[in-house]
Amino acid sequence: MGFDTPATAALWFLVFASPICLWVAWSDLRAMKIPNRAVIALVCVYLAVGIAVLPLPDYLWRLSHLAILLLAGIAANAAGLMGAGDAKFIAAAAPFVGLGDAATVMLLLAAVLLAAFVTHRLARISPLRRLAPDWASWSAGRRFPLGLALGPTLALYLGLAAALGT
């Protein structure tokens, strides 16, 4: 299995992006918000690490993914399909994903989203909820903390590309 993101680049991205991905998941669970600082930090990781590990044309091309998905995310947010933080995180994560890997990432997102949704819904009706009783996501009604799936999806993709890529 090949990935558009070179294994070495994916490994470097993984090292620096994984803590941000965890922060995003935790923050969305706790407050139903993805902090702008997390989104900016993720963009900064791409800007600083990407220039060192990707060929310049690829690095610049991937930056266009950020702009395109930011515009799509703004439209999705305006239509009420997702939160603004979710849209911004997706845009910030976009440069990390090679264009040829988009379908793979969508499959990963579908699997992670299903697992995260079921786990979240079961945890909120179980005694586990008492471990963090003040988390906003427990009482968010039908709303779901999408960051719980988005962050792990990016980390999983980078891990797979690092392990299985060329």
Backbone as ProteinMPNN parsed JSONL, in Angstrom:
{"seq_chain_A": "MGFDTPATAALWFLVFASPICLWVAWSDLRAMKIPNRAVIALVCVYLAVGIAVLPLPDYLWRLSHLAILLLAGIAANAAGLMGAGDAKFIAAAAPFVGLGDAATVMLLLAAVLLAAFVTHRLARISPLRRLAPDWASWSAGRRFPLGLALGPTLALYLGLAAALGT", "coords_chain_A": {"N_chain_A": [[0.859, -1.188, 0.0], [0.678, 2.102, -0.957], [1.359, 5.535, -0.183], [0.612, 8.966, -0.803], [1.872, 10.798, 0.772], [5.153, 10.985, 1.724], [6.881, 8.504, 3.681], [8.823, 9.36, 5.553], [8.245, 12.094, 5.804], [5.622, 11.892, 6.781], [6.142, 10.706, 9.246], [7.584, 12.728, 10.604], [5.613, 14.735, 10.589], [3.692, 13.394, 12.125], [4.898, 13.236, 14.671], [4.843, 15.901, 15.557], [2.201, 16.753, 15.089], [0.453, 14.976, 16.365], [0.132, 15.486, 19.254], [-1.429, 17.802, 19.063], [-3.667, 16.857, 17.753], [-4.71, 15.171, 19.733], [-5.266, 17.106, 21.679], [-7.275, 18.537, 20.37], [-9.341, 16.597, 20.218], [-9.818, 16.122, 22.979], [-10.493, 18.729, 23.857], [-12.826, 19.241, 22.38], [-14.506, 17.297, 23.416], [-14.623, 18.164, 26.089], [-15.487, 20.885, 26.003], [-17.013, 21.254, 23.739], [-15.838, 22.673, 21.719], [-13.334, 23.538, 19.388], [-10.298, 24.842, 19.907], [-9.087, 27.917, 18.537], [-6.37, 28.298, 18.819], [-5.37, 25.707, 18.674], [-5.892, 25.041, 16.034], [-4.356, 26.974, 14.715], [-1.849, 26.205, 15.671], [-1.602, 23.713, 14.427], [-1.497, 24.469, 11.737], [0.898, 25.907, 11.835], [2.68, 23.826, 12.406], [2.565, 22.429, 9.976], [3.58, 24.429, 8.248], [6.194, 24.83, 9.266], [7.398, 22.239, 9.483], [6.685, 20.97, 7.099], [7.989, 22.413, 5.042], [10.534, 21.537, 5.38], [10.451, 18.803, 4.906], [9.112, 18.105, 2.592], [9.102, 18.228, -1.006], [9.435, 21.434, -2.562], [7.43, 22.176, -4.597], [5.333, 20.346, -3.957], [4.841, 21.017, -1.305], [3.861, 23.663, -1.555], [1.611, 23.206, -3.221], [0.027, 21.653, -1.516], [-0.628, 23.567, 0.366], [-2.602, 24.938, -0.951], [-4.727, 23.244, -0.594], [-5.509, 23.769, 1.999], [-6.673, 26.338, 1.755], [-8.783, 25.82, -0.046], [-10.349, 23.898, 1.332], [-10.943, 25.393, 3.553], [-12.676, 27.342, 2.536], [-14.763, 25.626, 1.678], [-15.457, 24.594, 4.159], [-16.363, 26.888, 5.496], [-18.676, 27.358, 4.032], [-20.074, 24.988, 4.661], [-20.379, 25.321, 7.401], [-21.949, 27.645, 7.441], [-24.241, 26.588, 6.356], [-25.07, 25.098, 8.426], [-24.083, 22.538, 8.774], [-21.799, 21.756, 10.108], [-19.682, 22.617, 12.895], [-17.858, 25.708, 13.363], [-15.268, 25.41, 14.363], [-14.721, 22.739, 13.706], [-14.718, 22.937, 10.906], [-12.54, 24.672, 10.533], [-10.474, 23.109, 11.611], [-10.439, 20.914, 9.835], [-9.606, 22.233, 7.509], [-7.059, 23.089, 8.345], [-5.838, 20.629, 8.684], [-5.776, 19.621, 6.143], [-3.425, 20.151, 4.422], [-1.637, 18.198, 5.282], [-2.354, 15.87, 4.127], [-1.818, 13.929, 1.331], [-2.98, 14.479, -1.983], [-3.658, 12.197, -3.464], [-4.283, 10.492, -1.455], [-6.724, 11.128, -0.466], [-9.168, 9.663, -0.676], [-8.576, 7.429, 0.894], [-8.258, 8.684, 3.374], [-10.852, 9.605, 3.753], [-12.212, 7.167, 4.061], [-10.946, 6.269, 6.399], [-11.816, 8.323, 8.114], [-14.584, 7.815, 8.108], [-14.676, 5.311, 9.42], [-13.427, 5.925, 11.892], [-15.111, 7.938, 12.794], [-17.551, 6.558, 13.142], [-16.767, 4.733, 15.169], [-16.013, 6.556, 17.182], [-18.413, 7.929, 17.629], [-20.174, 5.883, 18.559], [-18.739, 5.05, 20.833], [-18.697, 7.451, 22.329], [-21.45, 7.89, 22.777], [-22.112, 5.609, 24.252], [-20.412, 5.918, 26.46], [-21.419, 8.241, 27.641], [-23.76, 7.411, 28.828], [-22.935, 5.673, 30.682], [-21.223, 4.619, 33.743], [-18.7, 5.7, 33.327], [-18.949, 8.325, 32.67], [-18.865, 9.744, 35.005], [-16.206, 10.235, 35.471], [-15.526, 12.568, 34.211], [-17.528, 14.685, 34.827], [-18.36, 17.256, 34.098], [-18.076, 17.718, 31.404], [-19.004, 19.25, 28.429], [-19.928, 17.879, 26.206], [-21.391, 15.709, 27.071], [-23.932, 16.597, 27.624], [-24.891, 17.671, 25.28], [-27.044, 17.116, 23.749], [-28.281, 16.133, 20.656], [-26.081, 16.925, 19.282], [-22.678, 16.284, 18.31], [-19.308, 15.868, 19.355], [-17.279, 16.485, 16.955], [-14.551, 16.774, 16.734], [-13.527, 14.689, 18.201], [-13.382, 12.637, 16.417], [-12.078, 13.779, 14.205], [-9.429, 14.638, 14.967], [-8.124, 12.139, 15.816], [-8.334, 10.815, 13.319], [-6.592, 12.219, 11.585], [-4.156, 11.754, 12.945], [-4.044, 8.942, 12.822], [-3.958, 8.517, 10.04], [-1.463, 9.747, 9.442], [0.196, 8.09, 10.951], [-0.196, 5.599, 9.662], [0.743, 6.242, 7.088], [3.382, 6.784, 7.716], [4.234, 4.288, 8.625], [3.619, 2.485, 6.559], [4.21, 3.682, 4.197], [6.376, 4.859, 1.478]], "CA_chain_A": [[0.0, 0.0, 0.0], [1.466, 3.313, -1.038], [0.728, 6.789, 0.223], [1.144, 10.164, -1.442], [2.753, 11.458, 1.734], [6.321, 10.134, 1.976], [6.924, 7.954, 5.039], [9.639, 10.215, 6.428], [7.466, 13.311, 6.062], [4.503, 11.512, 7.648], [6.662, 10.491, 10.605], [7.85, 14.041, 11.206], [4.316, 15.359, 10.847], [3.054, 12.662, 13.224], [5.537, 13.615, 15.939], [4.423, 17.241, 15.982], [0.753, 16.964, 14.972], [-0.314, 14.093, 17.259], [-0.347, 16.153, 20.479], [-2.493, 18.752, 18.707], [-4.85, 16.026, 17.469], [-5.259, 14.769, 21.04], [-5.804, 18.33, 22.279], [-8.536, 18.826, 19.676], [-10.339, 15.612, 20.655], [-10.12, 16.391, 24.387], [-11.164, 20.022, 23.979], [-14.182, 19.132, 21.85], [-15.263, 16.541, 24.42], [-14.777, 18.959, 27.303], [-16.163, 22.177, 25.848], [-17.702, 21.314, 22.44], [-15.15, 23.706, 20.949], [-11.95, 23.307, 18.982], [-9.684, 26.171, 20.071], [-8.36, 28.512, 17.415], [-4.932, 28.075, 19.054], [-5.036, 24.367, 18.181], [-5.908, 25.123, 14.574], [-3.166, 27.751, 14.331], [-0.682, 25.36, 15.959], [-1.519, 22.694, 13.385], [-1.009, 25.14, 10.525], [2.315, 26.215, 12.07], [3.429, 22.572, 12.243], [2.722, 22.184, 8.54], [4.462, 25.439, 7.66], [7.58, 24.651, 9.723], [7.912, 20.899, 9.195], [6.468, 20.664, 5.694], [9.022, 23.024, 4.189], [11.77, 20.765, 5.563], [10.325, 17.371, 4.567], [8.43, 17.914, 1.308], [9.609, 19.053, -2.118], [8.766, 22.732, -2.569], [6.158, 22.204, -5.337], [4.321, 19.617, -3.183], [4.564, 21.839, -0.122], [3.009, 24.778, -1.958], [0.351, 22.649, -3.712], [-0.757, 21.237, -0.354], [-1.167, 24.773, 1.007], [-3.857, 25.278, -1.619], [-5.763, 22.398, 0.012], [-5.99, 24.496, 3.171], [-7.571, 27.416, 1.312], [-9.989, 25.25, -0.663], [-11.2, 23.284, 2.361], [-11.444, 26.449, 4.432], [-13.862, 27.889, 1.868], [-15.816, 24.609, 1.762], [-15.862, 24.522, 5.566], [-17.161, 28.079, 5.795], [-19.995, 27.113, 3.44], [-20.725, 23.935, 5.45], [-20.755, 25.927, 8.674], [-23.071, 28.555, 7.171], [-25.42, 25.743, 6.102], [-25.395, 24.39, 9.66], [-23.675, 21.139, 8.68], [-20.724, 21.495, 11.064], [-19.247, 23.774, 13.66], [-16.763, 26.483, 12.78], [-14.006, 24.793, 14.77], [-14.553, 21.546, 12.88], [-14.364, 23.394, 9.56], [-11.17, 25.207, 10.568], [-9.538, 21.998, 11.815], [-10.347, 20.177, 8.571], [-8.771, 23.036, 6.614], [-5.684, 23.058, 8.844], [-5.321, 19.272, 8.5], [-5.738, 19.291, 4.716], [-2.101, 20.07, 3.798], [-0.918, 17.009, 5.72], [-2.857, 14.729, 3.357], [-1.553, 13.951, -0.105], [-4.223, 14.453, -2.761], [-3.944, 10.816, -3.819], [-4.713, 9.775, -0.249], [-7.999, 11.688, 0.009], [-10.172, 8.596, -0.519], [-8.166, 6.648, 2.063], [-8.567, 9.472, 4.566], [-12.31, 9.603, 3.927], [-12.556, 5.859, 4.631], [-10.498, 6.307, 7.794], [-12.723, 9.199, 8.846], [-15.857, 7.119, 8.3], [-14.499, 4.288, 10.455], [-13.139, 6.571, 13.174], [-16.33, 8.649, 13.191], [-18.488, 5.562, 13.662], [-16.253, 4.253, 16.457], [-16.061, 7.655, 18.155], [-19.818, 8.211, 17.937], [-20.689, 4.805, 19.413], [-18.035, 5.12, 22.119], [-19.162, 8.632, 23.054], [-22.834, 7.693, 23.215], [-22.109, 4.607, 25.323], [-19.746, 6.486, 27.642], [-22.236, 9.255, 28.311], [-24.825, 6.77, 29.611], [-22.299, 4.688, 31.558], [-20.53, 5.207, 34.897], [-17.495, 6.425, 32.884], [-19.286, 9.75, 32.624], [-18.497, 10.351, 36.295], [-14.797, 10.619, 35.457], [-15.472, 13.952, 33.724], [-18.955, 15.013, 34.838], [-18.656, 18.595, 33.603], [-17.833, 17.848, 29.972], [-20.164, 19.774, 27.696], [-20.418, 16.933, 25.196], [-22.35, 14.775, 27.664], [-25.276, 17.173, 27.62], [-25.054, 18.445, 24.05], [-28.194, 16.621, 22.994], [-27.957, 15.384, 19.436], [-24.787, 17.381, 18.752], [-21.572, 15.367, 18.553], [-18.0, 16.535, 19.273], [-16.62, 15.939, 15.773], [-13.104, 16.753, 16.974], [-13.202, 13.367, 18.73], [-13.061, 11.806, 15.251], [-11.166, 14.461, 13.278], [-8.048, 14.564, 15.457], [-7.585, 10.788, 15.648], [-8.23, 10.442, 11.907], [-5.334, 12.761, 11.065], [-3.044, 11.028, 13.569], [-4.035, 7.586, 12.275], [-3.464, 8.614, 8.664], [-0.023, 10.003, 9.463], [0.841, 6.881, 11.44], [-0.222, 4.601, 8.601], [1.643, 6.683, 6.01], [4.76, 6.619, 8.208], [4.545, 2.87, 8.762], [3.416, 1.7, 5.336], [4.587, 4.455, 3.019], [7.704, 4.627, 0.894]], "C_chain_A": [[0.892, 1.233, 0.0], [0.653, 4.527, -0.618], [1.375, 7.926, -0.535], [2.093, 10.931, -0.514], [3.934, 10.535, 1.999], [6.394, 9.72, 3.449], [7.705, 8.848, 5.995], [8.886, 11.493, 6.78], [6.321, 13.004, 7.015], [4.973, 11.318, 9.08], [6.949, 11.813, 11.302], [6.545, 14.784, 11.517], [3.645, 14.715, 12.057], [3.6, 13.09, 14.581], [4.986, 14.948, 16.451], [2.909, 17.456, 15.956], [-0.052, 16.127, 15.964], [-0.755, 14.762, 18.564], [-1.477, 17.147, 20.202], [-3.784, 17.987, 18.423], [-5.513, 15.565, 18.765], [-5.907, 15.958, 21.748], [-7.172, 18.662, 21.681], [-9.644, 17.878, 20.145], [-10.773, 15.901, 22.1], [-10.919, 17.689, 24.543], [-12.601, 19.952, 23.484], [-15.067, 18.313, 22.797], [-15.616, 17.425, 25.612], [-15.674, 20.171, 27.106], [-17.003, 22.29, 24.58], [-17.141, 22.455, 21.595], [-13.753, 23.216, 20.598], [-11.28, 24.672, 19.021], [-8.97, 26.646, 18.808], [-6.861, 28.289, 17.566], [-4.5, 26.71, 18.542], [-4.957, 24.363, 16.664], [-4.667, 25.868, 14.084], [-1.902, 26.937, 14.566], [-0.503, 24.303, 14.881], [-1.014, 23.297, 12.074], [0.485, 25.447, 10.668], [3.186, 24.968, 11.945], [3.627, 22.288, 10.765], [3.715, 23.17, 7.933], [5.924, 25.185, 8.014], [8.164, 23.301, 9.318], [7.804, 20.593, 7.702], [7.544, 21.208, 4.778], [10.324, 22.231, 4.263], [11.67, 19.34, 5.008], [9.636, 17.093, 3.229], [9.142, 18.715, 0.221], [8.782, 20.342, -2.202], [7.475, 22.756, -3.39], [5.022, 21.484, -4.586], [3.875, 20.425, -1.975], [3.593, 22.969, -0.474], [1.642, 24.296, -2.447], [-0.546, 22.278, -2.542], [-1.307, 22.443, 0.417], [-2.475, 25.203, 0.352], [-5.011, 24.441, -1.073], [-6.367, 23.099, 1.233], [-7.013, 25.551, 2.751], [-8.883, 26.864, 0.759], [-10.919, 24.659, 0.393], [-11.684, 24.301, 3.387], [-12.702, 27.077, 3.829], [-15.031, 26.906, 1.92], [-16.351, 24.505, 3.186], [-16.707, 25.711, 5.99], [-18.578, 27.897, 5.25], [-20.762, 26.057, 4.247], [-21.177, 24.466, 6.808], [-21.953, 26.853, 8.493], [-24.362, 27.79, 6.924], [-25.832, 24.948, 7.334], [-24.99, 22.93, 9.671], [-22.575, 20.766, 9.663], [-20.366, 22.781, 11.778], [-18.076, 24.476, 12.982], [-15.41, 25.882, 13.136], [-13.707, 23.549, 13.963], [-14.083, 21.931, 11.484], [-12.925, 23.904, 9.523], [-10.148, 24.095, 10.765], [-9.357, 21.194, 10.529], [-9.446, 20.936, 7.595], [-7.307, 22.986, 7.051], [-5.035, 21.691, 8.637], [-5.094, 18.935, 7.032], [-4.332, 19.229, 4.113], [-1.291, 18.829, 4.185], [-1.252, 15.796, 4.856], [-2.524, 14.912, 1.88], [-2.851, 13.793, -0.873], [-4.619, 13.024, -3.149], [-4.425, 9.968, -2.65], [-6.084, 10.228, 0.25], [-9.051, 10.608, 0.225], [-9.849, 7.732, 0.698], [-8.516, 7.385, 3.347], [-10.073, 9.523, 4.813], [-12.796, 8.267, 4.502], [-12.144, 5.782, 6.102], [-11.445, 7.157, 8.635], [-14.058, 8.513, 9.106], [-15.755, 6.09, 9.42], [-14.283, 4.908, 11.835], [-14.379, 7.305, 13.686], [-17.355, 7.69, 13.778], [-18.046, 5.067, 15.035], [-16.346, 5.33, 17.533], [-17.496, 7.939, 18.581], [-20.376, 7.152, 18.888], [-20.044, 4.863, 20.787], [-18.528, 6.292, 22.956], [-20.564, 8.418, 23.611], [-22.916, 6.648, 24.329], [-21.492, 5.176, 26.602], [-20.638, 7.483, 28.372], [-23.417, 8.667, 29.083], [-24.265, 5.73, 30.588], [-21.684, 5.387, 32.773], [-19.239, 5.944, 34.517], [-17.722, 7.931, 32.873], [-18.872, 10.468, 33.899], [-17.032, 10.763, 36.364], [-14.609, 12.072, 35.012], [-16.899, 14.482, 33.669], [-19.313, 16.362, 34.218], [-18.419, 18.762, 32.102], [-19.113, 18.245, 29.252], [-20.743, 18.752, 26.715], [-21.412, 15.928, 25.768], [-23.777, 15.304, 27.54], [-25.559, 17.995, 26.361], [-26.219, 17.962, 23.198], [-27.753, 15.796, 21.815], [-26.615, 15.796, 18.828], [-23.677, 16.416, 19.167], [-20.251, 16.119, 18.432], [-17.156, 15.931, 18.141], [-15.101, 15.9, 15.91], [-12.633, 15.418, 17.532], [-12.883, 12.391, 17.601], [-12.023, 12.465, 14.341], [-9.704, 14.357, 13.714], [-7.452, 13.175, 15.298], [-7.461, 10.341, 14.191], [-6.93, 10.962, 11.313], [-4.152, 12.001, 11.642], [-2.924, 9.613, 13.007], [-3.503, 7.581, 10.837], [-1.948, 8.812, 8.648], [0.738, 8.779, 9.957], [0.901, 5.79, 10.382], [0.743, 4.976, 7.463], [3.097, 6.531, 6.434], [5.157, 5.147, 8.231], [4.532, 2.115, 7.438], [3.866, 2.403, 4.068], [5.989, 4.151, 2.533], [8.64, 5.756, 1.223]], "O_chain_A": [[1.758, 1.384, 0.862], [-0.576, 4.535, -0.691], [2.557, 7.86, -0.872], [3.001, 11.625, -0.974], [3.739, 9.408, 2.454], [6.019, 10.48, 4.342], [7.28, 9.064, 7.13], [8.895, 11.922, 7.934], [6.07, 13.763, 7.952], [4.287, 11.717, 10.022], [6.592, 11.993, 12.467], [6.401, 15.385, 12.582], [3.095, 15.41, 12.912], [2.839, 13.283, 15.529], [4.698, 15.094, 17.639], [2.391, 18.262, 16.729], [-1.142, 16.537, 16.363], [-1.915, 14.619, 18.952], [-2.378, 17.308, 21.025], [-4.868, 18.425, 18.81], [-6.739, 15.571, 18.875], [-6.975, 15.824, 22.345], [-8.104, 19.021, 22.399], [-10.758, 18.316, 20.435], [-11.967, 15.92, 22.398], [-11.904, 17.732, 25.279], [-13.498, 20.534, 24.095], [-16.25, 18.614, 22.955], [-16.754, 17.434, 26.082], [-16.528, 20.456, 27.946], [-17.644, 23.318, 24.361], [-17.87, 23.115, 20.855], [-13.081, 22.569, 21.402], [-11.646, 25.564, 18.257], [-8.33, 25.861, 18.108], [-6.154, 28.112, 16.574], [-3.39, 26.562, 18.032], [-4.061, 23.753, 16.081], [-4.008, 25.43, 13.141], [-0.981, 26.972, 13.749], [0.621, 24.025, 14.464], [-0.192, 22.692, 11.386], [1.248, 25.263, 9.72], [4.305, 25.04, 11.437], [4.73, 21.944, 10.341], [4.601, 22.768, 7.178], [6.799, 25.309, 7.158], [9.304, 23.231, 8.858], [8.722, 20.024, 7.112], [7.963, 20.533, 3.838], [11.122, 22.249, 3.326], [12.689, 18.735, 4.676], [9.589, 15.944, 2.79], [9.721, 19.765, 0.501], [7.578, 20.335, -1.944], [6.487, 23.318, -2.917], [3.885, 21.956, -4.58], [2.686, 20.505, -1.666], [2.614, 23.195, 0.238], [0.622, 24.906, -2.125], [-1.745, 22.554, -2.566], [-2.354, 22.336, 1.055], [-3.352, 25.762, 1.01], [-6.157, 24.889, -1.091], [-7.573, 23.033, 1.469], [-8.095, 25.638, 3.332], [-9.959, 27.378, 1.062], [-12.128, 24.887, 0.36], [-12.719, 24.099, 4.022], [-13.68, 27.315, 4.538], [-16.166, 27.307, 2.178], [-17.554, 24.346, 3.393], [-17.659, 25.56, 6.756], [-19.557, 28.236, 5.916], [-21.96, 26.209, 4.488], [-22.242, 24.095, 7.301], [-22.873, 26.843, 9.312], [-25.449, 28.276, 7.24], [-26.819, 24.213, 7.303], [-25.492, 22.156, 10.485], [-22.428, 19.596, 10.017], [-20.698, 23.879, 11.333], [-17.395, 23.899, 12.134], [-14.506, 25.848, 12.301], [-12.561, 23.321, 13.575], [-13.159, 21.324, 10.944], [-12.18, 23.604, 8.59], [-9.076, 24.125, 10.16], [-8.233, 20.835, 10.177], [-8.61, 20.327, 6.927], [-6.415, 22.854, 6.213], [-3.823, 21.601, 8.439], [-4.297, 18.051, 6.717], [-4.065, 18.31, 3.339], [-0.356, 18.457, 3.476], [-0.517, 14.809, 4.856], [-2.893, 15.91, 1.262], [-3.732, 13.045, -0.451], [-5.804, 12.693, -3.156], [-4.917, 8.855, -2.841], [-6.551, 9.753, 1.285], [-9.762, 10.644, 1.23], [-10.748, 7.347, 1.445], [-9.014, 6.782, 4.298], [-10.516, 9.489, 5.961], [-13.697, 8.248, 5.34], [-12.898, 5.291, 6.943], [-11.832, 6.762, 9.735], [-14.606, 8.618, 10.203], [-16.641, 6.003, 10.27], [-14.879, 4.474, 12.821], [-14.658, 7.289, 14.885], [-17.962, 7.986, 14.807], [-18.856, 4.989, 15.959], [-16.718, 5.043, 18.671], [-17.763, 8.164, 19.761], [-20.982, 7.488, 19.906], [-20.732, 4.738, 21.8], [-18.752, 6.146, 24.158], [-20.834, 8.725, 24.772], [-23.715, 6.797, 25.254], [-21.998, 4.938, 27.699], [-20.609, 7.554, 29.601], [-24.014, 9.358, 29.909], [-25.017, 5.003, 31.236], [-21.632, 6.616, 32.82], [-18.734, 6.737, 35.312], [-16.786, 8.71, 33.046], [-18.566, 11.66, 33.876], [-16.654, 11.558, 37.225], [-13.639, 12.723, 35.399], [-17.43, 14.707, 32.582], [-20.467, 16.579, 33.849], [-18.556, 19.872, 31.588], [-20.167, 17.642, 29.451], [-21.942, 18.777, 26.436], [-22.2, 15.351, 25.018], [-24.718, 14.529, 27.369], [-26.38, 18.912, 26.387], [-26.354, 18.367, 22.043], [-26.951, 14.872, 21.95], [-26.078, 15.1, 17.966], [-23.733, 15.811, 20.237], [-20.08, 16.921, 17.514], [-16.409, 14.977, 18.358], [-14.44, 15.081, 15.271], [-11.471, 15.049, 17.36], [-12.174, 11.41, 17.824], [-11.179, 11.776, 13.769], [-8.84, 14.022, 12.904], [-6.381, 13.033, 14.707], [-6.566, 9.563, 13.864], [-6.235, 10.227, 10.612], [-3.234, 11.64, 10.906], [-1.817, 9.142, 12.745], [-2.691, 6.73, 10.474], [-1.236, 8.119, 7.921], [1.81, 8.465, 9.439], [1.929, 5.132, 10.221], [1.465, 4.124, 6.946], [3.951, 6.19, 5.616], [6.289, 4.801, 7.893], [5.341, 1.212, 7.223], [3.902, 1.802, 2.994], [6.694, 3.31, 3.089], [9.801, 5.734, 0.816]]}, "name": "protein", "num_of_chains": 1, "seq": "MGFDTPATAALWFLVFASPICLWVAWSDLRAMKIPNRAVIALVCVYLAVGIAVLPLPDYLWRLSHLAILLLAGIAANAAGLMGAGDAKFIAAAAPFVGLGDAATVMLLLAAVLLAAFVTHRLARISPLRRLAPDWASWSAGRRFPLGLALGPTLALYLGLAAALGT"}
